[in-house]
Amino acid sequence: MDINNNLQKETKKELFANFDKLRNEINYLRNELNKVNNDKESWFSKKEGLSSNIRKKIESIKESRDKRNALTKEVRGLKEKRDKLNQEIKEKISELISLRNELKNLEKKSKIKDPYKLKGEIDRIEVKLETEPMSFEKEKELSKKLKQFKKMLSESSAIINISSKIKKLNSEVSLTRKNTDETHNEIQKLAGESQKLHEGIIKSSKEIDDLKSNEEEAFKNFASLKKKFNDTNNKLKEKLSEMSAIREKINKFQLEEDEKRKLEDSILIKTKEQEIEDKIKTGKKLTTEDFLAFQEIIKNKKSI
């Protein structure tokens, strides 16, 4: 009987020892699980932040690329316009050279060196004849001179015509050059904006590569911690299951001990009750201890 009690006590001691050990292990695993979960969520948040940043930069690159392509197309059109204007200038300059050479040849052959001066003289004589009073001889002389000048001017009409063409062409060349310069400046401006966008695209692309590398690292850390979290959680479940099994055994031991204690108390009560009854029957004097024991018996009966 003593051997069985010792074996039972030893088993119960082992159960409580294992229970305490499991409780410590479970507390450690719970703390570890919380730490791993926090680290896991931290890496996940970091990964999500990097992914969001990558998406924003990709969207920004698309916008910049569209703007750059639009600018490139506009620059291409302006270059075509500039080339066309330069070609016009070349053609007009070539025509100017030809007209100037022709003018020189005419001026060599002509007696009149300055037709415009002659035309001014004709205008002066005409005004004088119309507005100033003069003698008949004087008027006759001026009219004759006017006739000669007009004849000379008529003979130099080719010079005047070519001079007018040269003047017109010079004006056209100046205007075309101005348009060419304005077009060139616009090309430079737009090309600069396009280059700036292109450099921004290259810079953002490199940044995206770095972000993707960091994103991959963050995801690896997250995946590793997720696996560790699951492994730890599974261990925790196993330990909780073990603890539950031990708790059932402990409860069973406690129930058996309660029943055993009640049985022992019941036997003790009956024994004491029998002793008091024997004393009463035999007429023996009941002691204070007997009365106290009797009260305890009545109390225990009520509780049982």
C-alpha positions in Angstrom: 0.0 0.0 0.0 2.8 2.4 0.9 4.7 1.4 -2.3 1.6 2.3 -4.4 1.2 5.6 -2.6 4.9 6.5 -3.2 4.5 5.5 -6.9 1.4 7.6 -7.2 3.0 10.6 -5.4 6.1 10.3 -7.6 3.9 10.2 -10.7 1.9 13.2 -9.6 5.2 15.1 -8.8 6.5 14.3 -12.3 3.2 15.5 -13.8 3.4 18.8 -12.0 7.0 19.1 -13.0 6.2 18.5 -16.6 3.2 20.9 -16.3 5.5 23.7 -15.0 8.1 22.9 -17.7 5.4 23.0 -20.4 4.0 26.3 -19.0 7.5 27.9 -19.2 8.0 26.5 -22.7 4.5 27.8 -23.8 5.2 31.3 -22.3 8.5 31.3 -24.2 6.9 30.2 -27.4 4.1 32.8 -27.1 6.7 35.6 -26.5 8.7 34.3 -29.4 5.6 34.1 -31.6 4.7 37.7 -30.8 8.2 38.8 -31.6 8.4 36.9 -34.9 4.9 38.1 -35.8 5.9 41.8 -35.2 9.1 41.3 -37.2 7.2 39.5 -40.0 4.6 42.3 -40.2 7.3 44.9 -40.1 9.0 43.3 -43.2 5.7 42.9 -44.9 4.9 46.6 -44.4 8.3 47.5 -45.7 7.8 45.3 -48.7 4.4 46.8 -49.4 5.9 50.3 -49.0 8.6 49.5 -51.5 6.0 48.0 -53.9 3.9 51.1 -53.7 7.0 53.3 -54.3 7.9 51.2 -57.3 4.4 51.5 -58.8 4.4 55.2 -58.3 7.9 55.5 -60.0 6.7 53.3 -62.9 3.7 55.5 -63.4 5.9 58.6 -63.3 8.2 57.0 -65.9 5.3 56.3 -68.2 4.1 59.9 -67.9 7.7 61.3 -68.5 8.1 58.9 -71.4 4.9 60.1 -73.0 5.9 63.7 -72.5 9.4 63.0 -73.9 8.0 61.3 -76.9 5.6 64.1 -77.6 8.5 66.6 -77.3 10.6 64.5 -79.6 7.9 64.4 -82.2 7.5 68.2 -81.9 11.2 68.7 -82.2 11.3 66.5 -85.3 8.5 68.7 -86.8 10.4 71.9 -85.9 13.6 70.5 -87.4 11.8 69.8 -90.7 10.5 73.4 -90.6 13.9 74.8 -89.9 15.5 72.7 -92.7 12.8 74.0 -95.0 13.4 77.6 -94.0 17.2 77.2 -94.4 16.6 75.8 -97.9 14.4 78.8 -98.7 17.2 81.1 -97.5 19.7 79.3 -99.7 17.5 79.6 -102.7 16.8 83.3 -102.0 20.5 84.1 -101.4 21.3 82.3 -104.7 18.6 84.4 -106.4 20.0 87.5 -104.8 23.5 86.8 -106.0 22.2 86.3 -109.5 20.1 89.5 -109.4 23.1 91.5 -108.0 25.3 90.2 -110.8 22.6 91.1 -113.4 22.3 94.6 -111.8 26.1 95.2 -112.0 26.1 94.3 -115.7 23.1 96.7 -116.4 24.8 99.5 -114.4 27.9 99.0 -116.5 26.0 99.4 -119.7 23.7 102.1 -118.5 24.7 105.8 -118.4 22.5 106.3 -115.3 24.2 105.3 -112.1 21.3 106.1 -109.8 17.8 105.8 -111.3 16.2 106.7 -108.0 18.0 110.0 -107.9 16.8 110.6 -111.5 13.2 109.8 -110.5 13.5 112.3 -107.6 14.7 114.9 -110.1 11.7 114.2 -112.4 9.3 114.6 -109.4 11.0 117.9 -108.5 10.7 119.3 -112.0 7.0 118.2 -112.3 6.2 120.0 -109.0 8.0 123.1 -110.1 6.2 123.2 -113.4 2.8 122.9 -111.7 3.4 125.3 -108.8 5.9 128.0 -109.8 5.2 130.8 -112.2 7.9 131.1 -114.9 8.5 132.5 -118.3 7.6 130.5 -121.4 11.2 130.0 -122.3 12.0 128.7 -118.8 8.9 126.4 -118.9 9.9 125.1 -122.3 13.4 124.4 -121.1 12.2 122.5 -118.0 9.6 120.5 -120.1 12.3 119.5 -122.5 14.6 118.4 -119.6 11.7 116.5 -118.0 11.1 114.7 -121.3 14.8 113.7 -121.5 14.9 112.5 -117.9 11.7 110.4 -118.3 13.2 108.8 -121.4 16.4 108.1 -119.5 14.3 106.7 -116.6 12.3 104.5 -119.0 15.6 103.1 -120.4 16.7 102.3 -116.8 13.4 100.6 -115.7 15.2 97.2 -115.8 17.7 98.5 -113.2 14.8 99.7 -111.0 12.9 96.5 -111.4 15.9 94.4 -110.4 16.7 96.8 -107.5 13.1 96.3 -106.3 13.4 92.6 -106.5 16.7 92.7 -104.6 15.2 94.9 -101.9 12.2 92.6 -101.6 14.4 89.5 -101.5 16.6 91.0 -98.8 13.5 91.7 -96.7 12.3 88.1 -97.2 15.7 86.7 -96.3 15.8 88.7 -93.1 12.3 87.6 -92.1 13.1 83.9 -93.0 16.3 84.1 -91.0 14.3 85.5 -88.0 11.8 82.6 -88.3 14.7 80.2 -88.6 16.4 81.6 -85.5 13.1 81.5 -83.5 12.5 77.9 -84.7 16.0 76.9 -83.7 15.6 78.5 -80.2 12.3 76.6 -79.8 14.1 73.4 -80.9 16.8 74.0 -78.3 14.3 74.7 -75.6 12.2 71.6 -76.3 15.2 69.4 -76.8 16.5 70.5 -73.4 13.2 69.6 -71.8 13.2 66.3 -73.6 16.8 65.5 -72.5 15.9 66.5 -68.9 12.9 64.1 -69.0 15.1 61.4 -70.5 17.7 61.7 -67.8 14.9 61.6 -65.2 13.7 58.4 -66.8 17.1 56.8 -66.6 17.6 57.9 -63.0 14.1 56.6 -62.0 14.8 53.3 -63.8 18.0 52.8 -61.7 16.1 53.7 -58.5 13.4 51.2 -59.4 16.1 48.5 -59.9 17.4 49.3 -56.4 13.9 49.4 -54.9 13.1 46.0 -56.6 16.3 44.5 -55.0 15.2 45.9 -51.6 11.7 44.6 -52.2 13.0 41.2 -53.0 15.1 41.1 -49.8 12.1 42.4 -47.7 9.9 39.6 -49.2 12.6 37.0 -48.5 12.8 38.1 -44.9 9.0 38.2 -44.6 8.7 34.7 -46.1 11.4 33.3 -43.8 9.7 34.9 -40.8 6.3 33.6 -41.9 7.7 30.1 -42.0 9.3 30.6 -38.6 6.0 31.9 -37.3 4.1 28.9 -38.6 6.7 26.5 -37.2 6.6 28.2 -33.8 2.8 28.3 -33.9 2.7 24.5 -34.6 5.1 23.9 -31.7 2.9 26.0 -29.5 -0.1 24.0 -30.5 1.7 20.8 -29.7 2.8 22.1 -26.3 -0.8 23.3 -25.5 -2.1 19.8 -26.5 0.5 18.2 -24.2 -0.4 20.6 -21.4 -4.1 19.8 -21.9 -3.4 16.0 -21.6 -1.3 16.6 -18.4 -4.0 18.8 -17.0 -6.6 16.0 -17.5 -4.3 13.6 -15.7 -3.8 16.0 -12.9 -7.5 16.6 -12.6 -8.0 12.9 -12.5 -5.4 12.5 -9.7 -7.1 15.4 -7.8 -10.5 13.8 -8.2 -9.2 10.4 -7.0 -7.5 12.1 -4.0 -10.7 14.0 -3.2 -12.6 10.7 -3.3 -10.0 9.0 -1.2 -10.0 11.8 1.4 -13.8 11.7 1.6 -13.7 8.0 2.1 -11.0 8.3 4.8 -13.0 11.1 6.5 -16.2 8.9 6.3 -14.4 6.0 7.9 -12.9 8.2 10.6 -16.3 9.7 11.3 -17.9 6.2 11.6 -15.1 5.0 13.8 -15.4 8.0 16.1 -19.2 7.8 16.1 -18.9 4.1 17.1 -16.6 4.9 19.9 -19.0 7.6 21.3 -22.0 5.2 21.0 -20.0 2.5 22.9 -19.2 4.9 25.7 -22.8 5.9 26.0 -24.0 2.3 26.0 -21.4 1.3 28.6 -22.1 4.4 30.7 -18.6 5.8 30.4 -18.1 9.5 30.9 -17.8 11.6 27.7 -14.9 13.9 27.6 -14.8 17.4 26.2 -12.8 15.9 23.4 -15.6 13.5 22.7 -18.2 16.3 22.5 -16.0 18.3 20.1 -15.5 15.2 18.0 -19.2 14.6 18.1 -19.9 18.1 16.8 -17.3 17.7 14.1 -19.0 14.4 13.1 -22.4 16.1 12.8 -20.8 19.0 10.8 -19.0 16.6 8.4 -22.2 14.6 7.9 -23.9 17.7 6.7 -21.1 18.5 4.3 -21.0 15.0 3.0 
